[in-house]
Amino acid sequence: MATEQAFMILIAGPYRSGTGDDPARLAANVRAMEEVALPLFQAGHIPVVGEWFALPLVALAGSTQVGDEPFNAIFHPIAERLLDRCDAVLRIGGPSQGADEMVRIAQEQGKPVFYRLEDVPGYAAINGER
């Protein structure tokens, strides 16, 4: 483990923003969040992507399109519940009201918010930096 203090870190980035709800673009946004999950893990942390939890539940709830009632009843509420359990947030990507809301809540709760992987404790050690 690269750091002595392991955080559970919610990765907050755009999901729907700028996609027009195009499935390929939505998937690309999830991949962008997932791409930072491995370096967080390698730095000694537990990465959390809200979509890992939300999307299966949204499907089970009978959602037929992004933004319908079952989607809205689960998607952001589960992220907020996850944030209550997380120690920090890593905000990535471009504009996103949902990700910005996670940052706002984390700040209200006094949790660290990182805007670059390089600022996360332990990240420098896995990249041979000091």
Residue pairs with C-beta under 8 A, 6 or more apart in sequence:
1 44
1 122
2 42
2 43
2 44
2 122
2 123
2 125
2 126
3 43
3 44
3 45
3 121
3 122
3 125
4 44
5 44
5 121
6 44
6 45
6 46
7 45
7 46
7 86
7 87
7 88
7 112
7 120
7 121
8 45
8 46
8 48
8 85
8 86
8 87
8 88
9 40
9 45
9 46
9 47
9 48
9 86
9 87
9 88
9 89
9 90
9 114
9 120
10 48
10 49
10 50
10 79
10 82
10 83
10 86
10 88
10 89
10 90
10 102
10 106
11 33
11 36
11 37
11 40
11 47
11 48
11 49
11 89
11 90
11 92
12 50
12 79
12 89
12 90
12 91
12 92
12 96
12 98
12 99
12 102
12 103
13 29
13 32
13 33
13 91
13 92
13 93
13 96
13 99
14 29
14 32
14 93
14 94
14 95
14 96
14 98
14 99
15 26
15 29
15 30
15 51
15 75
15 96
15 98
16 26
16 29
16 66
16 67
16 96
16 98
17 29
17 94
17 95
17 96
17 97
17 98
18 25
18 94
18 95
19 25
19 26
19 29
21 65
21 66
21 67
26 66
29 93
30 49
30 51
30 55
32 92
32 93
33 49
33 51
33 92
33 93
34 49
36 47
36 90
36 92
36 117
37 47
37 49
38 47
39 117
39 123
39 126
40 46
40 47
40 90
40 117
40 120
40 123
41 47
42 126
43 120
43 121
43 122
43 123
43 125
43 126
44 122
45 120
45 122
48 82
48 86
50 75
50 78
50 79
50 82
50 102
53 78
53 82
54 74
54 75
54 78
54 79
57 74
57 78
58 70
58 71
58 74
58 75
61 70
61 71
61 73
61 74
62 70
63 70
63 71
63 74
65 71
75 98
76 98
76 101
79 98
79 102
80 102
80 105
83 89
83 102
83 105
83 106
83 109
83 111
84 109
86 106
86 111
87 111
87 112
88 106
88 111
88 112
88 113
88 114
88 120
89 102
89 103
89 106
89 111
89 112
89 113
89 114
90 113
90 114
90 115
90 117
90 120
91 99
91 100
91 102
91 103
91 113
91 114
91 115
92 99
93 99
103 113
106 112
106 113
107 113
114 120
117 123
118 124
118 129
124 130
